[in-house]
């Protein structure tokens, strides 16, 4: 009896340990980011960061948008402001935001690690994010050839930065421009309806610090937005005036 109980107990402990081990490795295994901060030479509490005088004025205006007692709600726009000034979001920038909003640093960490828009590692001057989810994989020429083109032109793999620090390449989830697939986002600009030739031209311009025109490219005959290639199929007449089909006695 006791030997069976002991064997059962050992099996239970072994199974429990395996589960704990699986939970422990889940984040590093299933993600390309480590959400636990580790001090590095580039990112630690002593990394120089201070809001510029101009951005301090912007921060004050942003904070005034929120009711008294709810100023902490400005944490996302202030982190964005810090990132735009510094190029990425080091720990010291999070501390500066926490000090401005008089909130615990941990609360700022929670926001910065939750939203992937905040880059907690240095990125290049031009941050190239390519969507490789299903619509972009299947739309137009497909994201596979666009990704191959970027790798070839920049000489880097996904997650890497060029030696001159000018370009960083990231593979991301849906960017919300599915009807104009395939597409990439470079900093704040969307480049859609891409072909390999378009991508090559865009990267060539960026290497020369020329900002190409954003929006749809040549993949769908340089359409204006996301309208059908063959022309409008609805909403193709002038809008009706006030009172159209309203009862005369109303």
C-alpha positions in Angstrom: 0.0 0.0 0.0 2.6 2.5 1.0 4.8 1.8 -2.0 1.8 2.5 -4.3 1.1 5.7 -2.4 4.7 6.8 -2.7 4.8 6.0 -6.5 1.6 8.0 -7.0 3.1 10.9 -5.1 6.2 10.9 -7.2 4.2 10.8 -10.4 2.1 13.8 -9.2 5.2 15.8 -8.2 6.9 15.0 -11.5 3.8 16.1 -13.5 3.5 19.3 -11.5 7.2 20.1 -12.1 6.7 19.6 -15.8 3.8 22.1 -15.8 5.8 24.6 -13.9 8.7 24.2 -16.3 6.4 24.7 -19.3 4.8 27.8 -17.9 8.3 29.2 -17.3 9.5 28.7 -20.9 6.2 29.7 -22.5 7.1 33.4 -23.1 10.6 32.9 -24.5 9.5 30.0 -26.6 6.4 31.5 -28.2 7.6 35.1 -28.7 10.5 36.9 -30.2 10.5 39.3 -27.3 11.6 38.9 -23.7 9.1 40.9 -21.6 11.2 40.7 -18.5 13.7 43.6 -18.4 17.4 42.8 -18.2 19.9 45.7 -17.8 22.3 46.2 -20.7 24.9 48.7 -21.6 22.3 50.5 -23.8 19.3 50.1 -21.5 19.5 50.7 -17.8 18.4 53.3 -15.2 21.5 55.4 -16.0 20.8 55.6 -19.8 20.7 59.3 -20.5 17.2 60.6 -21.2 15.5 63.9 -20.5 12.5 65.4 -22.2 13.5 68.3 -24.3 12.0 71.7 -23.5 9.8 71.5 -26.5 8.5 68.1 -25.6 8.0 69.1 -22.0 5.5 71.7 -23.2 3.8 69.1 -25.4 3.7 66.7 -22.4 2.0 69.4 -20.3 -0.6 70.0 -23.1 -1.2 66.2 -23.3 -1.7 65.9 -19.6 -4.2 68.8 -19.6 -6.5 66.7 -21.9 -7.4 64.4 -18.9 -9.6 65.3 -15.9 -8.0 66.1 -12.6 -7.1 63.0 -10.8 -6.9 61.0 -14.0 -3.6 62.3 -15.4 -2.1 58.8 -15.4 -4.2 58.1 -18.4 -1.7 60.1 -20.4 0.9 57.3 -20.0 0.6 56.0 -23.5 0.9 59.3 -25.4 3.8 60.4 -23.1 5.6 57.1 -23.8 5.0 57.7 -27.5 6.4 61.2 -27.2 9.5 59.8 -25.4 10.0 57.2 -28.1 9.7 59.8 -30.9 12.4 61.9 -29.2 14.8 59.1 -28.3 14.1 56.7 -31.2 13.2 53.9 -28.9 12.0 53.5 -25.2 14.7 52.9 -22.7 14.1 52.3 -19.0 15.1 55.8 -18.2 12.4 57.2 -20.5 9.8 55.1 -18.6 11.1 56.6 -15.4 10.8 60.1 -16.8 7.2 59.4 -17.8 6.5 58.0 -14.3 7.9 61.1 -12.7 5.9 63.4 -14.9 2.6 61.6 -14.0 3.6 60.9 -10.4 2.8 57.2 -10.8 4.7 54.1 -9.7 7.4 53.1 -12.2 5.9 49.5 -12.3 2.7 50.9 -13.8 4.6 52.4 -16.6 6.6 49.2 -17.1 3.3 47.3 -17.4 2.1 49.6 -20.3 5.4 49.6 -22.1 5.8 45.9 -22.1 2.1 45.2 -23.1 2.0 47.4 -26.2 4.4 46.2 -29.0 4.4 49.8 -30.4 7.0 50.6 -27.7 10.4 49.4 -28.8 12.4 48.6 -25.7 15.6 47.9 -27.7 17.3 50.2 -30.1 16.0 50.2 -33.6 17.2 51.8 -36.8 16.3 55.2 -38.2 13.9 53.4 -40.5 11.9 50.7 -38.7 10.6 48.3 -41.4 7.7 46.2 -40.2 6.3 43.6 -42.7 2.9 41.9 -42.2 3.1 38.2 -43.0 -0.3 37.1 -41.8 -2.8 35.3 -44.2 -4.2 38.3 -46.2 -0.7 39.6 -46.9 0.6 36.2 -47.6 -2.1 35.6 -50.3 -2.8 39.1 -51.5 -1.2 40.5 -54.7 2.3 39.0 -55.1 2.3 37.8 -51.5 4.4 38.9 -48.6 6.9 36.1 -49.0 8.6 37.7 -52.0 8.4 41.1 -50.4 10.2 39.8 -47.3 12.8 38.1 -49.4 13.4 41.4 -51.3 13.9 43.3 -48.0 16.3 40.8 -46.7 18.3 40.9 -49.9 18.3 44.7 -50.2 19.3 45.3 -46.6 21.5 42.2 -46.0 19.8 41.4 -42.7 17.3 38.9 -41.3 14.1 39.5 -39.4 14.9 41.0 -36.0 18.3 42.4 -37.1 19.6 45.9 -37.7 21.9 47.0 -40.5 25.5 47.7 -39.4 25.1 51.4 -40.1 22.1 51.5 -37.7 19.8 52.8 -40.5 17.3 49.9 -40.9 15.7 47.4 -38.5 13.5 44.6 -39.9 10.6 43.1 -38.0 7.9 40.6 -38.9 4.5 41.6 -37.4 0.9 40.6 -37.1 -1.9 42.3 -39.1 -1.5 46.0 -39.6 -5.1 46.5 -40.7 -4.6 47.1 -44.4 -5.6 43.7 -45.6 -7.5 44.9 -48.7 -4.2 46.5 -49.9 -2.0 43.5 -49.3 0.9 42.9 -49.3 2.1 45.9 -47.3 4.8 47.2 -45.0 5.0 49.9 -42.4 8.1 52.1 -42.3 8.0 54.3 -39.2 4.6 56.0 -39.4 4.0 55.3 -43.2 2.1 52.5 -44.8 3.3 51.2 -48.2 0.6 49.0 -49.8 -0.2 47.0 -52.9 3.5 46.3 -53.1 5.5 44.5 -55.8 9.2 43.6 -55.6 10.0 46.5 -57.8 8.1 48.9 -55.5 9.9 47.5 -52.4 13.3 47.9 -54.1 12.5 51.5 -55.0 11.2 52.4 -51.6 14.3 51.0 -49.9 16.6 52.7 -52.4 15.0 56.1 -51.6 15.2 55.5 -47.8 18.9 54.6 -48.1 19.3 58.1 -49.6 17.1 59.6 -46.8 14.3 60.3 -49.3 10.8 59.6 -48.0 8.8 57.8 -50.7 5.1 58.7 -51.1 3.1 56.5 -48.8 -0.1 54.6 -49.6 -0.9 52.2 -52.5 1.9 51.5 -54.9 1.8 49.8 -58.4 0.4 46.4 -57.4 -3.1 47.5 -58.2 -2.4 50.0 -60.9 -1.6 52.8 -58.4 -5.2 53.1 -57.1 -6.0 56.1 -54.9 -7.0 54.2 -51.8 -8.7 50.8 -51.4 -11.3 51.1 -54.1 -11.9 48.1 -56.5 -9.4 47.9 -59.3 -12.2 47.9 -61.9 -13.8 51.0 -60.4 -16.6 51.7 -57.9 -19.4 49.1 -57.7 -21.5 51.1 -55.3 -21.9 54.7 -54.0 -21.3 55.8 -57.6 -24.0 58.4 -57.8 -24.5 61.8 -56.2 -25.8 61.6 -52.7 -29.5 62.4 -52.2 -30.5 65.7 -50.6 -32.2 66.2 -47.2 -35.7 64.7 -46.9 -35.2 62.0 -49.5 -37.9 59.4 -49.0 -39.2 61.1 -45.9 -43.0 61.3 -45.5 -44.3 64.6 -46.6 -46.3 65.1 -43.4 -43.2 64.8 -41.2 
